[in-house]
Amino acid sequence: MKAILWTGFARRAFRAFPAKVRSRIEAKLMRYAETGTGDVRVLLPGPGRRLRVGDYRVIFVETNEVIEIRAVGHRRDIYR
């Protein structure tokens, strides 16, 4: 399983979500970290990827050992 690291910006945005949304995002992140499965796409241009969790998106960069969460937000706001 890969370690999950959060940037300060992403952690603050994550804490602002309702508890039900946070638990769904955490479950999807843990599943992806353990198995590598999930609704993940490569973002172009650049090294980032996004994980889809309903109407929410998690933007991250992945290495062999770590998944670094860069941003979390609603789909209407996250790509701005």
C-alpha positions as CSV (number, residue, x, y, z in Angstrom):
1,M,0.0,0.0,0.0
2,K,1.2,3.5,-0.9
3,A,1.4,6.2,1.7
4,I,-1.0,9.1,1.3
5,L,0.4,12.6,1.9
6,W,-1.8,15.8,1.9
7,T,-0.7,19.3,1.1
8,G,-1.9,22.0,3.5
9,F,-4.2,23.5,0.9
10,A,-5.8,20.1,0.2
11,R,-6.2,19.2,3.9
12,R,-8.0,22.5,4.6
13,A,-10.3,22.1,1.6
14,F,-11.0,18.5,2.7
15,R,-11.9,19.5,6.3
16,A,-14.6,21.9,5.0
17,F,-16.6,19.0,3.4
18,P,-19.5,17.3,5.2
19,A,-18.6,14.2,7.1
20,K,-20.4,11.9,4.6
21,V,-18.4,13.3,1.7
22,R,-15.1,13.0,3.6
23,S,-15.8,9.4,4.4
24,R,-16.5,8.6,0.7
25,I,-13.4,10.3,-0.4
26,E,-11.2,8.6,2.2
27,A,-12.7,5.2,1.2
28,K,-11.9,5.7,-2.5
29,L,-8.4,7.0,-1.7
30,M,-7.6,4.0,0.5
31,R,-9.0,1.6,-2.2
32,Y,-6.8,3.3,-4.8
33,A,-3.7,3.2,-2.6
34,E,-4.2,-0.5,-1.8
35,T,-5.3,-1.9,-5.2
36,G,-4.7,0.8,-7.8
37,T,-8.3,0.6,-8.9
38,G,-10.7,3.5,-9.2
39,D,-12.0,6.2,-11.6
40,V,-8.5,7.7,-12.2
41,R,-7.4,9.7,-15.3
42,V,-4.2,11.4,-16.2
43,L,-4.4,15.2,-16.4
44,L,-2.7,16.8,-19.3
45,P,-0.4,18.7,-19.4
46,G,1.7,17.7,-16.4
47,P,2.3,14.8,-14.0
48,G,-1.1,15.0,-12.2
49,R,-4.0,12.6,-12.0
50,R,-7.5,12.9,-10.8
51,L,-9.7,10.5,-8.8
52,R,-13.5,10.9,-9.3
53,V,-15.7,10.5,-6.2
54,G,-19.2,11.4,-7.3
55,D,-19.3,15.2,-7.9
56,Y,-15.9,15.6,-6.2
57,R,-12.4,15.3,-7.6
58,V,-9.1,14.6,-5.9
59,I,-6.0,15.9,-7.8
60,F,-2.8,14.1,-6.9
61,V,0.7,13.2,-8.0
62,E,1.8,9.5,-7.7
63,T,5.2,8.0,-7.2
64,N,6.2,4.4,-6.5
65,E,5.8,4.9,-2.7
66,V,3.6,8.0,-2.2
67,I,0.3,9.5,-3.4
68,E,0.5,13.3,-2.8
69,I,-2.9,14.9,-2.7
70,R,-2.6,18.4,-4.1
71,A,-6.3,19.5,-4.3
72,V,-9.8,18.3,-3.4
73,G,-13.0,20.0,-4.5
74,H,-16.3,19.9,-6.3
75,R,-16.1,19.2,-10.0
76,R,-17.4,22.7,-10.9
77,D,-14.5,24.4,-9.0
78,I,-11.5,22.1,-9.0
79,Y,-10.1,22.7,-12.5
80,R,-10.0,26.5,-12.2
